[in-house]
């Protein structure tokens, strides 16, 4: 059961989806005013900034999970 939960959570983080591309209301309004190309760049910038904390959280979670397993 724990293995299935871990795999599902990993897949949820790795698979692209519309909710992952969501933005705050201010960023959405700014992106709408910029146009299609810059809006994609803004979205990619937000995802790049979010990648480091998410990777750190996944790494720490994995280390904790591995230490609790033994």
VMD Tcl script that draws the C-alpha trace (Angstrom):
set ca {
  {0.00 0.00 0.00}
  {2.80 2.42 0.88}
  {4.62 1.58 -2.34}
  {1.52 2.34 -4.43}
  {1.00 5.64 -2.61}
  {4.63 6.61 -3.16}
  {4.41 5.79 -6.87}
  {1.19 7.76 -7.29}
  {2.64 10.81 -5.56}
  {5.78 10.61 -7.69}
  {3.68 10.36 -10.85}
  {1.58 13.34 -9.79}
  {4.71 15.48 -9.53}
  {6.28 14.28 -12.75}
  {3.33 14.20 -15.14}
  {2.43 17.48 -16.82}
  {-1.08 18.69 -16.20}
  {-3.20 21.77 -16.37}
  {-3.17 22.29 -12.60}
  {0.61 22.29 -12.54}
  {0.60 25.18 -14.99}
  {-1.74 27.26 -12.81}
  {-0.66 30.71 -11.70}
  {-1.71 33.28 -9.13}
  {-4.29 35.84 -10.24}
  {-1.73 38.65 -10.66}
  {0.54 36.51 -12.83}
  {-2.45 35.40 -14.92}
  {-3.53 38.99 -15.62}
  {0.02 40.01 -16.48}
  {0.43 37.02 -18.80}
  {-2.86 37.82 -20.57}
  {-1.66 41.35 -21.28}
  {1.73 40.20 -22.58}
  {0.45 37.84 -25.25}
  {1.05 34.18 -26.07}
  {4.85 33.99 -26.32}
  {5.83 35.96 -23.22}
  {3.07 34.25 -21.24}
  {4.66 30.87 -21.92}
  {8.03 32.28 -20.86}
  {6.52 33.59 -17.62}
  {4.93 30.22 -16.96}
  {8.23 28.42 -17.59}
  {10.03 30.84 -15.26}
  {7.55 30.13 -12.47}
  {8.03 26.38 -12.96}
  {11.82 26.74 -12.92}
  {11.68 28.69 -9.65}
  {9.42 26.02 -8.14}
  {11.64 23.12 -9.27}
  {14.41 23.56 -6.66}
  {12.16 23.55 -3.55}
  {10.14 20.65 -4.93}
  {13.27 18.65 -5.70}
  {14.63 19.35 -2.22}
  {11.33 18.27 -0.65}
  {11.25 15.09 -2.71}
  {14.86 14.31 -1.80}
  {14.26 14.84 1.92}
  {11.02 12.86 1.77}
  {12.76 10.00 0.03}
  {15.60 9.99 2.59}
  {13.07 9.98 5.43}
  {11.04 7.20 3.80}
  {14.16 5.11 3.25}
  {15.33 5.56 6.85}
  {11.89 4.60 8.22}
  {11.69 1.53 6.04}
  {14.57 -0.28 7.73}
}
mol new
graphics top color blue
foreach p $ca { graphics top sphere $p radius 0.5 }
foreach p [lrange $ca 0 end-1] q [lrange $ca 1 end] { graphics top cylinder $p $q radius 0.2 }
display resetview
